[in-house]
Amino acid sequence: MNSKKSVQVGDIFVSPLPMNKYGAVKVMDIIDRSYLLGITSYIDEQVPTIESKGIHQILITESIADGLEKPLFEWVDGKLPKELIFIGNMALTANEIGVESNMFGGKWSKECAIEVYYEWRRQTNPEEFALEI
């Protein structure tokens, strides 16, 4: 699916999610073969475009460590998964330049935007989601 040869800061990729949904991630930084991804707040049944609502917002979640709400960034390693769909590149905003994260998400996989799905499930059906977890 993915025809992009190299990854650049600002690239936005669509990730397939459960229940026929899609999410997206934005590449915030690159060090060697590690990529800092910003998980966006986009979740829908349609593959987004670069103009879609939510693509340019990083998902805000409650931190397990301190209970504070924070934007979700995580480092991943490896090659760009072939299942991801490249939809464009948007320059980092002034607030995004220099973001840091000590969260490590493991190998870069097609599930890299799964956190937006979990947040959507938690908000739309908290009782059922709690039982699943």
HUTA-V391035 format. One record per residue. N is the residue number from 0. RES is the residue in one letter. PHI is phi in whole degrees, 0 to 359 (* if undefined). Layout:
# HUTA-V391035
N:RES:PHI  N:RES:PHI
This chain:
# HUTA-V391035
0:M:*  1:N:276  2:S:250  3:K:288  4:K:274  5:S:227  6:V:260  7:Q:234  8:V:302  9:G:98  10:D:296  11:I:240  12:F:238  13:V:266  14:S:240  15:P:290  16:L:234  17:P:300  18:M:60  19:N:57  20:K:251  21:Y:228  22:G:232  23:A:213  24:V:231  25:K:240  26:V:281  27:M:261  28:D:199  29:I:223  30:I:228  31:D:56  32:R:252  33:S:246  34:Y:231  35:L:270  36:L:256  37:G:260  38:I:278  39:T:279  40:S:273  41:Y:290  42:I:209  43:D:193  44:E:273  45:Q:255  46:V:293  47:P:286  48:T:251  49:I:297  50:E:267  51:S:299  52:K:297  53:G:96  54:I:295  55:H:260  56:Q:244  57:I:279  58:L:300  59:I:257  60:T:230  61:E:278  62:S:290  63:I:292  64:A:294  65:D:232  66:G:77  67:L:274  68:E:278  69:K:218  70:P:293  71:L:261  72:F:235  73:E:209  74:W:275  75:V:229  76:D:244  77:G:109  78:K:275  79:L:299  80:P:296  81:K:293  82:E:284  83:L:285  84:I:249  85:F:282  86:I:244  87:G:150  88:N:231  89:M:233  90:A:305  91:L:295  92:T:282  93:A:303  94:N:287  95:E:272  96:I:295  97:G:81  98:V:299  99:E:233  100:S:206  101:N:249  102:M:277  103:F:244  104:G:264  105:G:87  106:K:287  107:W:293  108:S:231  109:K:295  110:E:270  111:C:298  112:A:254  113:I:300  114:E:299  115:V:292  116:Y:294  117:Y:300  118:E:295  119:W:298  120:R:296  121:R:298  122:Q:279  123:T:273  124:N:209  125:P:299  126:E:294  127:E:296  128:F:296  129:A:299  130:L:293  131:E:293  132:I:285
